[in-house]
């Protein structure tokens, strides 16, 4: 049976969406990923773009309010930003709650190249963390 993993972020439009998509694409045989936000907003097109660069299509994913998961048992809930941790320090229906902080690329100012570079950096940090935690040598293997 696949372990259920919930990624929590404030707006559920970039970091948690990238994490959900990557976990599904890379480790979907072992995990069933979800994501939700405390104040969900629309999926950021730049998150979709940088995930496509690594062969993962998240364009069909939708932002969801964390309340949609009330009462749904999860094996692990991962808060991926400080504001989500403050708003929801733990997910009461998870067997394990962890925090993995990643900067919010959606607030990056600058040229389009600087913005996409910020999204790529966050994507790479998220994918490395997921590989380390959920991958073959990780804690959750």
Residue frames relative to the residue before (quaternion, step in Angstrom):
aa qw qx qy qz dx dy dz
X 1.0000 0.0000 0.0000 0.0000 0.00 0.00 0.00
X 0.4574 -0.7001 0.4811 0.2629 3.56 -0.90 0.95
X 0.4169 -0.6739 0.5479 0.2681 3.54 -1.14 0.71
X 0.3525 -0.7349 0.5474 0.1898 3.55 -1.02 0.90
X 0.0749 -0.7950 0.6017 -0.0190 3.54 -0.81 1.13
X 0.1103 -0.7899 0.6022 0.0340 3.58 -0.85 1.02
X 0.1748 -0.7591 0.6211 0.0860 3.57 -0.80 1.08
X 0.1404 -0.8071 0.5732 0.0202 3.55 -0.76 1.15
X 0.1103 0.7595 -0.6348 0.0901 3.55 -0.99 0.92
X 0.6803 -0.5032 0.3266 0.4211 3.55 -1.17 0.38
X 0.8445 0.2037 -0.0734 0.4899 3.57 0.56 -1.16
X 0.2790 -0.7954 0.4999 0.1989 3.62 1.25 -0.14
X 0.5280 0.6428 -0.4123 0.3716 3.56 0.93 0.90
X 0.7945 0.1956 -0.1397 0.5577 3.63 1.18 -0.12
X 0.7919 0.3545 -0.2087 0.4514 3.62 0.14 -1.27
X 0.7197 0.4273 -0.2638 0.4794 3.58 0.69 -1.02
X 0.6239 0.5330 -0.3348 0.4631 3.59 1.11 -0.64
X 0.6479 0.4991 -0.3193 0.4788 3.60 0.98 -0.83
X 0.6474 0.5190 -0.3160 0.4600 3.58 0.99 -0.84
X 0.6437 0.5186 -0.3206 0.4624 3.58 0.91 -0.87
X 0.6954 0.4882 -0.2748 0.4501 3.57 0.83 -1.00
X 0.6699 0.4964 -0.3058 0.4597 3.58 0.95 -0.85
X 0.6544 0.5063 -0.3242 0.4586 3.59 0.88 -0.89
X 0.6465 0.5150 -0.3202 0.4629 3.59 0.96 -0.82
X 0.7069 0.4710 -0.2721 0.4521 3.60 0.84 -0.98
X 0.7601 0.4077 -0.2069 0.4618 3.58 0.87 -0.93
X 0.8296 0.1476 -0.0232 0.5381 3.58 0.93 -0.91
X 0.2505 0.8233 -0.4777 0.1767 3.58 1.20 0.50
X 0.5719 0.5856 -0.3846 0.4268 3.57 1.22 -0.27
X 0.7577 0.3607 -0.1822 0.5125 3.58 1.24 -0.49
X 0.7989 0.2443 -0.0863 0.5428 3.54 1.13 -0.71
X 0.2243 -0.7214 0.6378 0.1498 3.52 -1.27 0.61
X 0.1246 -0.8473 0.5142 0.0473 3.59 -0.14 1.27
X 0.0745 -0.7489 0.6579 0.0275 3.50 -1.30 0.65
X 0.0703 -0.7747 0.6192 0.1066 3.57 -1.28 0.15
X 0.0191 0.7883 -0.6141 0.0316 3.51 -1.21 0.62
X 0.2559 -0.7821 0.5531 0.1299 3.53 -1.22 0.47
X 0.5265 -0.6236 0.4807 0.3208 3.51 -1.22 0.55
X 0.7591 0.0709 -0.0485 0.6453 3.60 1.27 -0.52
X 0.0946 -0.8675 0.4828 0.0732 3.61 0.56 1.12
X 0.1000 -0.7615 0.6393 0.0382 3.51 -1.19 0.78
X 0.7028 -0.4663 0.3065 0.4413 3.60 -1.21 0.08
X 0.5972 -0.5569 0.4451 0.3676 3.56 -1.19 0.64
X 0.3954 -0.7363 0.5006 0.2257 3.57 -0.77 1.05
X 0.4765 -0.6967 0.4546 0.2845 3.62 -0.73 1.03
X 0.6288 0.5361 -0.3508 0.4405 3.59 1.07 -0.60
X 0.5895 0.5391 -0.3695 0.4748 3.60 1.12 -0.55
X 0.6287 0.5234 -0.3242 0.4750 3.57 1.01 -0.82
X 0.6632 0.5336 -0.2968 0.4329 3.57 0.90 -0.97
X 0.7308 0.4271 -0.2684 0.4599 3.60 0.75 -0.97
X 0.6092 0.5198 -0.3673 0.4730 3.59 1.14 -0.42
X 0.6020 0.5493 -0.3564 0.4569 3.61 1.06 -0.67
X 0.5959 0.5894 -0.3563 0.4130 3.58 1.10 -0.70
X 0.7442 0.3300 -0.2096 0.5416 3.59 1.15 -0.54
X 0.6441 -0.5975 0.2938 0.3765 3.55 1.22 0.55
X 0.6063 0.5367 -0.3599 0.4634 3.59 1.20 0.42
X 0.2056 -0.7882 0.5737 0.0854 3.55 -0.76 1.09
X 0.0334 -0.8033 0.5946 -0.0117 3.56 -0.55 1.19
X 0.3520 0.7844 -0.4630 0.2155 3.60 1.27 0.13
X 0.6788 0.4885 -0.2941 0.4626 3.61 1.15 -0.47
X 0.5242 0.6267 -0.4185 0.3967 3.59 1.26 -0.09
X 0.2102 -0.7700 0.5943 0.0982 3.56 -1.18 0.67
X 0.5051 -0.6147 0.5066 0.3324 3.55 -1.17 0.62
X 0.0969 -0.7980 0.5946 0.0116 3.54 -1.03 0.89
X 0.4582 -0.6442 0.5344 0.2991 3.52 -1.15 0.63
X 0.5669 -0.6217 0.4261 0.3325 3.55 -0.95 0.89
X 0.5890 0.5987 -0.3659 0.4009 3.60 1.10 -0.62
X 0.5458 0.6149 -0.4017 0.4032 3.62 1.18 -0.39
X 0.7126 0.4433 -0.2437 0.4861 3.57 1.23 -0.46
X 0.3363 0.7467 -0.5067 0.2693 3.60 1.26 0.18
X 0.8320 0.1843 -0.1704 0.4947 3.53 -0.84 1.05
X 0.5757 0.5676 -0.3844 0.4458 3.60 1.27 -0.06
X 0.3474 -0.7563 0.5159 0.2030 3.58 -0.56 1.14
X 0.0868 -0.7704 0.6315 0.0086 3.53 -0.97 1.02
X 0.4831 -0.6403 0.5026 0.3226 3.55 -1.14 0.54
X 0.7940 0.0004 0.0366 0.6069 3.57 1.00 -0.91
X 0.1160 -0.7334 0.6640 0.0883 3.54 -1.14 0.77
X 0.1193 -0.8003 0.5874 0.0168 3.55 -0.80 1.09
X 0.1950 -0.7454 0.6277 0.1107 3.57 -0.65 1.13
X 0.1898 -0.8348 0.5114 0.0751 3.58 -0.58 1.14
X 0.7682 0.2180 -0.1836 0.5733 3.60 1.22 0.22
X 0.6367 -0.5694 0.3682 0.3672 3.55 -1.16 0.59
X 0.6647 0.5072 -0.3368 0.4330 3.59 0.89 -0.80
X 0.6230 0.5069 -0.3542 0.4792 3.61 1.04 -0.59
X 0.6347 0.5275 -0.3328 0.4562 3.57 1.00 -0.76
X 0.6634 0.4961 -0.3043 0.4702 3.58 0.97 -0.82
X 0.6984 0.4578 -0.2699 0.4793 3.58 0.96 -0.88
X 0.7913 0.0685 -0.0012 0.6076 3.58 1.09 -0.70
X 0.1407 -0.8530 0.4947 0.0881 3.60 0.41 1.19
X 0.7787 0.0002 -0.0379 0.6262 3.58 1.21 -0.34
X 0.3684 -0.6815 0.5829 0.2450 3.52 -1.25 0.47
X 0.3971 -0.7914 0.4027 0.2319 3.60 -0.26 1.22
X 0.7137 0.4318 -0.2663 0.4829 3.60 1.16 -0.40
X 0.5450 0.5919 -0.4100 0.4297 3.59 1.23 0.42
X 0.4872 -0.6512 0.5001 0.2974 3.53 -1.12 0.69
X 0.7846 0.0739 -0.0242 0.6151 3.57 1.19 -0.60
X 0.1254 -0.7663 0.6272 0.0598 3.56 -1.00 0.91
X 0.0262 0.7972 -0.6020 0.0365 3.56 -0.82 0.99
X 0.2822 -0.7360 0.5906 0.1731 3.54 -1.31 0.36
X 0.0311 0.7658 -0.6401 0.0536 3.55 -0.88 1.02
X 0.1946 -0.8386 0.5018 0.0843 3.56 -0.10 1.29
X 0.0231 0.7571 -0.6516 0.0411 3.52 -1.03 0.97
X 0.5071 -0.6567 0.4506 0.3294 3.62 -0.92 0.81
X 0.4846 -0.6644 0.4934 0.2834 3.54 -1.18 0.64
X 0.2586 -0.8015 0.5158 0.1571 3.62 -0.37 1.15
X 0.5589 0.6411 -0.3914 0.3513 3.60 1.17 -0.44
X 0.6895 0.4745 -0.2827 0.4685 3.59 1.18 -0.43
X 0.4180 0.7270 -0.4570 0.2965 3.58 1.27 0.05
X 0.2193 -0.7533 0.6106 0.1074 3.55 -0.93 0.99
X 0.5231 0.6435 -0.4658 0.3088 3.54 -1.22 0.40
X 0.7555 -0.3533 0.2906 0.4690 3.49 -1.35 -0.34
X 0.6583 -0.4842 0.3748 0.4379 3.58 -1.21 0.25
X 0.6329 0.5319 -0.3304 0.4554 3.60 1.03 -0.71
X 0.6539 0.4988 -0.3100 0.4770 3.59 1.02 -0.80
X 0.6472 0.5192 -0.3195 0.4577 3.58 1.00 -0.77
X 0.6821 0.4680 -0.2999 0.4752 3.58 0.85 -0.91
X 0.6034 0.5462 -0.3579 0.4576 3.60 1.09 -0.64
X 0.6399 0.5152 -0.3277 0.4666 3.61 1.00 -0.77
X 0.6478 0.5049 -0.3148 0.4758 3.60 0.97 -0.81
X 0.6467 0.5151 -0.3241 0.4599 3.59 0.96 -0.83
X 0.6460 0.5261 -0.3242 0.4481 3.57 0.93 -0.87
X 0.6716 0.4785 -0.2945 0.4829 3.58 0.90 -0.90
X 0.6153 0.5408 -0.3409 0.4613 3.60 0.98 -0.81
X 0.6933 0.4832 -0.2815 0.4546 3.57 0.84 -0.97
X 0.6344 0.5133 -0.3275 0.4762 3.59 1.06 -0.69
X 0.6536 0.5082 -0.3090 0.4681 3.57 0.97 -0.86
X 0.6919 0.4775 -0.2957 0.4536 3.60 0.79 -0.96
X 0.6305 0.5186 -0.3347 0.4707 3.60 1.04 -0.70
X 0.6517 0.5078 -0.3161 0.4664 3.57 0.97 -0.86
X 0.6526 0.5098 -0.3172 0.4622 3.59 0.91 -0.89
X 0.6361 0.5196 -0.3302 0.4651 3.59 0.94 -0.85
X 0.6974 0.4847 -0.2681 0.4548 3.57 0.95 -0.87
X 0.7351 0.4130 -0.2355 0.4833 3.58 1.03 -0.70
X 0.8018 0.2851 -0.1232 0.5106 3.57 0.87 -0.96
X 0.5539 0.6463 -0.3810 0.3610 3.61 1.22 -0.35
X 0.7937 -0.3594 0.2275 0.4349 3.54 -1.37 0.00
X 0.7538 0.3455 -0.2082 0.5188 3.60 1.00 -0.74
X 0.5222 0.6891 -0.3801 0.3287 3.59 1.29 -0.07
X 0.7378 -0.4403 0.3185 0.4005 3.50 -1.42 0.15
X 0.7597 0.4156 -0.2004 0.4582 3.57 0.96 -0.92
X 0.3448 0.7925 -0.4721 0.1739 3.64 1.18 -0.06
